[in-house]
């Protein structure tokens, strides 16, 4: 049985256009290296797991 599923290496740009920070409702930027969506306004980074953005504040990493 072959592996037909592939983990995406990037987030679909159309998805980035509609996603907003759940705290500030502001724009998010994609950090490809860290696989996170970053909200500069909320100073939070939301993880992307298996190509799915996890937009829960409990899962977000605080930025310095």
Steps between C-alpha positions, in 0.01 A plus 500: 500500500653832397490823693273730298480773763762772512544762769480844337814708524311828463167646595260574217522877431120514463468370855734771626278762339197397708661400830531768767635503852233375740611757760539822299321407177812634331714366217722195544836438338632158409834392647603212273806406706308468828177377336296764684255777428617813681280773642723800570211686666429224752869399520401137443610229258242236409638158403431320176474123545475267203409799283216611731525836683415460869329829581451446873658749740579213738717343229674824397857585592564843656743720307762713674 
